[in-house]
Amino acid sequence: MKFLPTDLPDVMVVEPSVHGDTRGYFMETWRRDLFGSAGLDLEFVQDNQSSSGRGVLRGLHIQYPRSQGKLVQVMRGEVFDVAVDVRLGSPWFGKWVGVVLSGENKRQFWVPEGFAHGYCVTGEDALFTYKC
């Protein structure tokens, strides 16, 4: 697994190791020790899934007063995903970073607590999953 920093501290792109053969592929999407060694000591309590068609815009969402971090991934299709720093007093307040997530690139996006999150479906459709 590779953990790639973005222009915003604490927001990361995660590239799982994908092992493929003629039958398909296998990959780990979450492993506490690997995430912990990347500085992400996380405990997830909920998994969510949504499906949307081309052009659907979801977000920007934030949970207040009970903030949530989210590890998001697209299982099928493609989205442009965005995290916006909305932490009052943060030197990055109002700054955002975006990334293309797709079933093909299998990237994940870590959106920490205190960030608004949203995405727009850029493919025909998208099956979107996230851990909170």
DALIN-V729294 format. One line per field, one symbol per residue. phi: phi as a letter, one per 20 degrees, with the letter a starting at -180 (. if undefined). A space follows every 10 residues. Layout:
phi = ???
This chain:
phi = .dddfdfdgn eceddffddd bfeqbcbedb bgfffffend edcecbdcbb cbegnfddof dbebeefcec ddbdebnbcd dcccfdfgnf fdgnfcbcbe dbffelfdce dfgndfcabc fdegbbddcb ed
